Amino acid sequence: MIAKMDKVSLIVLESRKKEALKELKNLGVVHLEPLTGSGDTFEQIKMKQEHLEKALLFIPDQKKDNSSSDVETQKISLDPQELAEEILAIKEKSRSLLEELEKLNKERDFLLPWGNFDPQEIRNLEKQGLSCHLYILPAEKLKDFKELPRFFILQKTKTLVYGINIILEKDSEVTIDHPEIPIPERGLKTVEGLIKDKSKVLESLEKELSKMSIQRPLLENHLLTIKQDLEFEEVRSGMPAQDGLAYLTGYIPSKRRDLLKEASTKNGWALLVQQPLPEDQVPTLVENPQAIRIIQPVFSLLGTVPGYRENDISFFFLIFFTIFFSMIIGDAGYGVILFLFSILGLAKSGKGKKPDGIILIMVLSFFTILWGSVTGTWFGSITLAESPVFSWMVIPALSSFNPESSEVIKRICFILGTVHLSIAHIWNFLKEVRKRPIIKSFAQLGWLSMVLGLFYLVLYLVLDPEKYPLPSYALYMILGGVIFVLLFSNQEGNFFKGILKGLGGILPTFLNSIGAFSDIISYIRLFAVGLASVEIAKSFNSMAANLGEGVVGIIAGALIMILGHSLNLAMGALSVVVHGVRLNMLEFSNHLGMEWSGIPYKPFKEIQ
């Protein structure tokens, strides 16, 4: 459930706001409204943080080799900030070297066709009366230069000719209608030597950075400290002040307000506790018992937080996500593998509180085993399904190897969708009925009637119209639901005005009813993805079985089985994220009116 919050305002002496913030941080229960820091101290700390973050980007993330005795890697005594500056200086040198190398490589590429010569020797020849001119010619212009008495070809490609024309003092002046290439400042050998030397320096700098990877934990720990310092200074410098008083505003869980009251009394703070206003950006704190809290890692992975005034769907998300996971993975053999991995994870976690994520995997894998057992799916093998060990658990109507089971499982998918969406509208009704005007809540009863009626329409249109004829009451439920939505969804106090507003929105209501129809159909993805998983498993089994009975065939078959089923399990996990999460976060949440607009509750406190 979402914890109730109080809005709190604190007033302290401006001269003692630093001490007050330290006490507030030690208390660690108040989520502060955003403040904008300023001042030299704030900017200096911010710069330190930026330098540390950049430094961490430039050193490899690798584990410390405890056996290493290299003295150069044991600079633990260095100040973390100085170490960060040293890393940045090395990286800046590397950047400059890379730019120089890029220019040198371009220069080398230009010089390569001319061969290895010393430009100074050409300049010396000019002092002795020999004038040398370099040209790069298109191949078709070569004939114009062949008439020159001392034109020599140095390099020739399909399209270009590199040549030198030598003119003596006694020669009559010759006019050449083609741009001349300036004599290079340095030769190819010199440039290649510079490239080699600078590459060595660059390599040594990169090695130095690599050796500094052992300092990564030191920098990371210091970065956490700097972040806390920055947060503190942001609040201190950003607190509004007037007439010698400073104040701030925040939010605190209602059940913890007494802690703040005691601290206020002890430290002489002025404290105002209020109920949050509708326009306030109240943070969300989700508190659930352990049995429900195991789903929280999924929300954390998705980065979604319900708004303070929205619903906490953790309970229903856990129930339906477990069902969806079981049907999408679908294979009891895969479930056993995941269950064993979760047991191994619990064993490695040691004593004390067990990670919610591992417990969640254990629950999901357990129900996957149950679903796989009743459908007779063990690594997609019919031999295993029909063996005495597993066959007694199979429900024939659900068996993956029974062609007639498809219709039954599709019907189960539609029932799940109808129940899931119905829960959303029942929940909305119970929420709306506590508000004013109560009559507005009847619109949710209309949506509930519409969803239940659309279930029969889905069976009629998608499955078999002969087996599932559309009952007349289903049409009345759909039509009655639409009428209820039009009449009551826009009621704000004036009944007839609300009706007119509802009728004005008849087109959106019609489109939303079509959306509800497609939402129920959307749950058939559970059947489709589960079927695909079984068929892929069968295909890999068939490939492995066709490789023969020799030693080579057995080894190759085993490899195909291992790789194939591993790939299938990985694809199943991806499908859970794409489809299992979607049905909760999109279809169910849309019917519930969820926008996931919340901001997480992050109290101003010390980070251990």
ZAMARGU-4260 file (C-alpha; in steps of 0.2 Angstrom, whole numbers, plus 5000, padded with zeros to 4 digits):
<rodrens>
0) 5000/5000/5000 | 5005/5018/4997 | 5010/5026/5014 | 5001/5042/5019 | 5011/5057/5019
5) 5011/5074/5029 | 5018/5090/5022 | 5030/5098/5034 | 5038/5115/5035 | 5053/5119/5046
10) 5059/5136/5051 | 5076/5138/5059 | 5088/5152/5063 | 5098/5156/5048 | 5114/5156/5058
15) 5111/5138/5064 | 5104/5131/5048 | 5120/5120/5045 | 5118/5112/5062 | 5099/5110/5059
20) 5102/5101/5043 | 5115/5089/5051 | 5101/5084/5064 | 5088/5083/5050 | 5100/5072/5040
25) 5104/5061/5055 | 5085/5059/5058 | 5083/5053/5039 | 5064/5054/5037 | 5060/5070/5028
30) 5059/5070/5009 | 5063/5088/5004 | 5056/5098/4990 | 5069/5102/4977 | 5080/5116/4980
35) 5093/5125/4969 | 5110/5126/4976 | 5122/5141/4973 | 5138/5149/4979 | 5157/5145/4978
40) 5156/5130/4990 | 5142/5122/4980 | 5151/5125/4963 | 5167/5118/4970 | 5159/5102/4977
45) 5150/5100/4960 | 5166/5101/4951 | 5174/5088/4962 | 5159/5077/4958 | 5161/5079/4939
50) 5180/5076/4940 | 5177/5060/4950 | 5163/5054/4938 | 5174/5057/4923 | 5189/5049/4931
55) 5179/5033/4934 | 5174/5033/4916 | 5192/5032/4910 | 5199/5018/4921 | 5194/5000/4918
60) 5181/4991/4929 | 5190/4976/4934 | 5192/4966/4950 | 5208/4969/4961 | 5221/4955/4959
65) 5226/4952/4977 | 5241/4942/4972 | 5248/4957/4963 | 5264/4964/4970 | 5267/4978/4958
70) 5272/4993/4968 | 5264/5005/4955 | 5247/4998/4958 | 5248/5001/4977 | 5245/5020/4978
75) 5231/5018/4991 | 5238/5032/5001 | 5234/5045/4987 | 5220/5057/4990 | 5205/5052/4980
80) 5203/5069/4973 | 5221/5071/4968 | 5220/5053/4960 | 5205/5059/4950 | 5215/5074/4944
85) 5230/5063/4939 | 5218/5052/4929 | 5211/5066/4920 | 5228/5074/4917 | 5233/5057/4909
90) 5218/5056/4899 | 5220/5074/4893 | 5238/5069/4887 | 5231/5054/4879 | 5218/5064/4870
95) 5231/5076/4864 | 5242/5062/4858 | 5228/5054/4848 | 5225/5071/4839 | 5243/5072/4835
100) 5244/5054/4829 | 5228/5057/4818 | 5237/5072/4810 | 5253/5062/4808 | 5244/5047/4800
105) 5236/5059/4787 | 5253/5066/4784 | 5261/5048/4782 | 5247/5043/4770 | 5251/5059/4759
110) 5269/5055/4759 | 5268/5036/4755 | 5266/5038/4736 | 5281/5049/4735 | 5293/5036/4743
115) 5305/5038/4757 | 5315/5054/4753 | 5323/5069/4763 | 5314/5086/4758 | 5330/5095/4764
120) 5340/5086/4751 | 5328/5094/4738 | 5331/5111/4746 | 5349/5109/4745 | 5348/5105/4726
125) 5339/5121/4723 | 5354/5130/4731 | 5365/5122/4717 | 5353/5127/4703 | 5341/5113/4702
130) 5323/5117/4704 | 5312/5102/4709 | 5293/5102/4707 | 5281/5089/4713 | 5264/5085/4704
135) 5249/5074/4706 | 5242/5071/4689 | 5226/5063/4683 | 5231/5048/4672 | 5225/5056/4656
140) 5236/5071/4659 | 5252/5061/4659 | 5255/5063/4640 | 5257/5082/4643 | 5271/5080/4655
145) 5280/5066/4645 | 5287/5079/4634 | 5297/5087/4648 | 5315/5083/4647 | 5317/5079/4666
150) 5300/5073/4672 | 5301/5057/4682 | 5286/5046/4688 | 5288/5041/4706 | 5272/5031/4708
155) 5257/5027/4697 | 5240/5021/4701 | 5225/5018/4690 | 5219/5036/4691 | 5234/5046/4698
160) 5252/5049/4693 | 5264/5055/4706 | 5279/5064/4698 | 5294/5076/4700 | 5299/5088/4687
165) 5318/5094/4688 | 5322/5111/4679 | 5340/5117/4677 | 5346/5135/4677 | 5351/5133/4658
170) 5333/5127/4653 | 5322/5139/4645 | 5307/5143/4657 | 5293/5131/4655 | 5275/5135/4659
175) 5265/5120/4666 | 5247/5122/4667 | 5244/5111/4683 | 5244/5115/4702 | 5261/5111/4710
180) 5262/5101/4726 | 5273/5111/4739 | 5289/5102/4745 | 5284/5093/4762 | 5292/5100/4778
185) 5298/5082/4783 | 5300/5065/4775 | 5291/5049/4777 | 5305/5041/4788 | 5304/5056/4800
190) 5285/5055/4801 | 5285/5036/4804 | 5297/5039/4818 | 5286/5052/4826 | 5271/5040/4825
195) 5281/5026/4833 | 5287/5037/4847 | 5270/5044/4851 | 5262/5027/4850 | 5274/5021/4863
200) 5270/5036/4874 | 5251/5033/4872 | 5253/5015/4875 | 5262/5018/4892 | 5248/5031/4897
205) 5235/5018/4893 | 5244/5005/4904 | 5246/5018/4918 | 5227/5020/4917 | 5224/5002/4917
210) 5235/5000/4933 | 5224/5013/4942 | 5209/5001/4940 | 5214/4995/4958 | 5209/5012/4964
215) 5192/5011/4958 | 5184/5006/4974 | 5193/5021/4983 | 5186/5033/4970 | 5168/5026/4970
220) 5168/5027/4989 | 5174/5045/4989 | 5161/5049/4975 | 5147/5043/4987 | 5154/5055/5000
225) 5155/5070/4988 | 5137/5066/4982 | 5131/5068/5000 | 5141/5083/5003 | 5134/5091/4987
230) 5116/5086/4992 | 5119/5094/5009 | 5127/5110/5002 | 5113/5111/4989 | 5100/5111/5003
235) 5110/5123/5014 | 5114/5136/5000 | 5096/5134/4993 | 5086/5136/5008 | 5076/5153/5007
240) 5080/5165/5021 | 5072/5181/5027 | 5074/5192/5043 | 5087/5180/5050 | 5076/5164/5048
245) 5078/5150/5035 | 5065/5138/5031 | 5062/5122/5020 | 5047/5111/5015 | 5046/5092/5013
250) 5036/5077/5016 | 5036/5064/5029 | 5026/5047/5032 | 5012/5051/5044 | 5017/5037/5056
255) 5035/5045/5058 | 5029/5063/5061 | 5032/5060/5080 | 5050/5058/5077 | 5051/5075/5068
260) 5041/5083/5082 | 5053/5077/5095 | 5068/5083/5085 | 5059/5100/5083 | 5056/5102/5101
265) 5074/5097/5106 | 5082/5108/5093 | 5070/5123/5094 | 5064/5122/5077 | 5047/5129/5072
270) 5037/5115/5064 | 5021/5115/5053 | 5012/5099/5049 | 4999/5100/5035 | 4989/5088/5023
275) 4996/5089/5006 | 4987/5100/4994 | 4981/5092/4977 | 4994/5102/4967 | 5008/5096/4978
280) 5021/5084/4971 | 5020/5071/4985 | 5033/5057/4985 | 5027/5039/4985 | 5032/5027/4998
285) 5026/5009/4994 | 5025/4998/5010 | 5020/4980/5009 | 5022/4964/5019 | 5036/4953/5014
290) 5025/4941/5004 | 5020/4955/4992 | 5036/4965/4993 | 5045/4952/4983 | 5037/4960/4967
295) 5046/4976/4970 | 5062/4971/4960 | 5051/4971/4944 | 5045/4989/4948 | 5063/4994/4951
300) 5069/4986/4935 | 5056/4995/4925 | 5059/5012/4934 | 5040/5014/4938 | 5033/5022/4953
305) 5014/5025/4956 | 5008/5042/4959 | 5004/5047/4977 | 4986/5047/4974 | 4986/5032/4962
310) 4984/5014/4967 | 4997/5002/4973 | 4995/4987/4961 | 5008/4976/4969 | 4996/4963/4975
315) 4987/4960/4959 | 5003/4963/4949 | 5011/4949/4959 | 4997/4937/4956 | 4994/4939/4938
320) 5013/4941/4934 | 5015/4924/4942 | 5002/4917/4931 | 5008/4925/4915 | 5026/4920/4919
325) 5020/4902/4921 | 5011/4901/4905 | 5024/4910/4894 | 5039/4900/4900 | 5027/4885/4901
330) 5039/4871/4903 | 5041/4862/4920 | 5059/4857/4915 | 5064/4875/4913 | 5055/4879/4930
335) 5065/4866/4939 | 5081/4874/4932 | 5076/4891/4938 | 5070/4884/4955 | 5087/4876/4957
340) 5096/4892/4953 | 5085/4902/4965 | 5090/4889/4979 | 5108/4892/4975 | 5106/4910/4976
345) 5098/4909/4993 | 5112/4898/4999 | 5125/4911/4993 | 5115/4925/5001 | 5120/4919/5018
350) 5111/4922/5034 | 5099/4936/5037 | 5087/4944/5026 | 5085/4935/5009 | 5085/4946/4993
355) 5067/4949/4987 | 5072/4945/4969 | 5078/4928/4972 | 5062/4924/4982 | 5052/4930/4967
360) 5061/4919/4955 | 5058/4904/4967 | 5039/4908/4967 | 5039/4911/4948 | 5048/4895/4945
365) 5037/4884/4957 | 5021/4889/4948 | 5030/4887/4931 | 5033/4869/4937 | 5015/4867/4941
370) 5009/4873/4925 | 5021/4863/4915 | 5016/4848/4925 | 4997/4849/4921 | 5001/4853/4902
375) 5014/4838/4902 | 5028/4850/4896 | 5045/4844/4901 | 5058/4851/4889 | 5046/4849/4875
380) 5047/4830/4876 | 5032/4819/4873 | 5042/4804/4879 | 5044/4813/4896 | 5026/4818/4896
385) 5020/4801/4894 | 5032/4793/4906 | 5024/4786/4922 | 5034/4798/4933 | 5025/4813/4925
390) 5010/4807/4915 | 4999/4806/4931 | 5000/4825/4933 | 4994/4829/4916 | 4977/4836/4913
395) 4972/4830/4895 | 4962/4845/4891 | 4977/4856/4894 | 4991/4844/4887 | 5003/4853/4875
400) 5003/4837/4864 | 4984/4837/4863 | 4978/4847/4847 | 4961/4851/4855 | 4969/4859/4870
405) 4972/4875/4860 | 4954/4880/4862 | 4954/4877/4880 | 4970/4887/4884 | 4963/4902/4873
410) 4947/4902/4883 | 4958/4902/4899 | 4967/4917/4892 | 4951/4927/4889 | 4944/4922/4906
415) 4961/4929/4914 | 4959/4945/4904 | 4941/4948/4908 | 4945/4944/4927 | 4960/4955/4926
420) 4951/4970/4918 | 4936/4968/4929 | 4946/4969/4945 | 4952/4986/4938 | 4935/4993/4937
425) 4928/4986/4953 | 4943/4994/4962 | 4939/5010/4953 | 4921/5009/4958 | 4926/5006/4977
430) 4938/5021/4976 | 4925/5033/4967 | 4911/5028/4978 | 4920/5036/4993 | 4920/5053/4983
435) 4907/5066/4979 | 4897/5065/4969 | 4894/5046/4972 | 4884/5045/4956 | 4900/5047/4946
440) 4906/5029/4952 | 4892/5021/4942 | 4902/5024/4926 | 4914/5011/4933 | 4899/4999/4934
445) 4896/5003/4916 | 4914/4998/4911 | 4912/4982/4922 | 4896/4977/4913 | 4904/4982/4896
450) 4920/4971/4899 | 4909/4956/4905 | 4898/4958/4889 | 4913/4959/4878 | 4920/4943/4885
455) 4906/4933/4876 | 4908/4943/4860 | 4927/4938/4860 | 4922/4920/4862 | 4910/4921/4848
460) 4921/4930/4836 | 4938/4923/4840 | 4935/4905/4845 | 4920/4896/4838 | 4903/4905/4835
465) 4894/4888/4835 | 4901/4882/4851 | 4900/4900/4859 | 4884/4908/4852 | 4882/4926/4858
470) 4869/4927/4871 | 4857/4941/4870 | 4861/4947/4888 | 4879/4950/4882 | 4873/4963/4870
475) 4862/4971/4884 | 4877/4971/4895 | 4888/4980/4882 | 4874/4993/4877 | 4870/4996/4895
480) 4888/4998/4900 | 4890/5011/4886 | 4874/5021/4892 | 4881/5021/4910 | 4898/5027/4905
485) 4889/5041/4894 | 4877/5046/4909 | 4889/5046/4924 | 4907/5048/4918 | 4906/5067/4918
490) 4895/5070/4933 | 4902/5084/4943 | 4886/5089/4953 | 4874/5095/4940 | 4866/5079/4933
495) 4859/5086/4917 | 4875/5095/4913 | 4885/5079/4916 | 4874/5070/4904 | 4877/5083/4890
500) 4896/5082/4893 | 4895/5063/4892 | 4885/5063/4876 | 4898/5075/4869 | 4911/5062/4872
505) 4901/5048/4863 | 4915/5046/4850 | 4929/5043/4863 | 4918/5032/4873 | 4914/5021/4858
510) 4933/5020/4853 | 4937/5016/4871 | 4924/5002/4871 | 4933/4995/4855 | 4949/4997/4865
515) 4942/4986/4879 | 4937/4973/4866 | 4955/4972/4859 | 4962/4972/4877 | 4953/4956/4881
520) 4959/4948/4865 | 4977/4954/4869 | 4978/4941/4883 | 4979/4928/4869 | 4997/4932/4868
525) 4999/4920/4883 | 4994/4906/4873 | 5004/4911/4857 | 5020/4914/4866 | 5018/4898/4876
530) 5014/4888/4861 | 5029/4895/4852 | 5041/4890/4866 | 5034/4872/4866 | 5037/4871/4847
535) 5054/4878/4848 | 5059/4865/4861 | 5051/4851/4850 | 5062/4857/4835 | 5078/4856/4845
540) 5074/4839/4852 | 5070/4833/4834 | 5087/4840/4828 | 5096/4832/4842 | 5088/4815/4839
545) 5092/4815/4820 | 5110/4816/4823 | 5113/4797/4825 | 5118/4785/4839 | 5137/4786/4838
550) 5148/4795/4850 | 5149/4810/4839 | 5130/4810/4836 | 5127/4809/4855 | 5140/4823/4859
555) 5133/4834/4845 | 5115/4830/4850 | 5119/4835/4868 | 5126/4851/4863 | 5111/4855/4853
560) 5100/4851/4867 | 5109/4862/4879 | 5111/4877/4868 | 5094/4875/4860 | 5085/4874/4877
565) 5096/4888/4884 | 5091/4899/4870 | 5073/4895/4872 | 5073/4899/4890 | 5082/4915/4887
570) 5069/4920/4874 | 5055/4915/4886 | 5062/4927/4899 | 5062/4941/4886 | 5044/4937/4882
575) 5040/4938/4900 | 5046/4956/4900 | 5038/4960/4884 | 5021/4952/4886 | 5019/4947/4905
580) 5024/4965/4911 | 5014/4973/4897 | 4997/4965/4902 | 5000/4972/4919 | 5008/4989/4915
585) 4997/4993/4900 | 4980/4984/4898 | 4977/4983/4917 | 4984/4999/4922 | 4975/5009/4908
590) 4958/5002/4914 | 4963/5007/4932 | 4968/5024/4926 | 4986/5023/4931 | 4998/5036/4924
595) 5014/5030/4934 | 5017/5048/4938 | 5025/5046/4955 | 5042/5051/4962 | 5050/5039/4974
600) 5052/5044/4992 | 5070/5048/4995 | 5073/5055/5013 | 5087/5067/5017 | 5098/5056/5026
605) 5116/5048/5027 | 5119/5035/5015 | 5129/5021/5022
</rodrens>
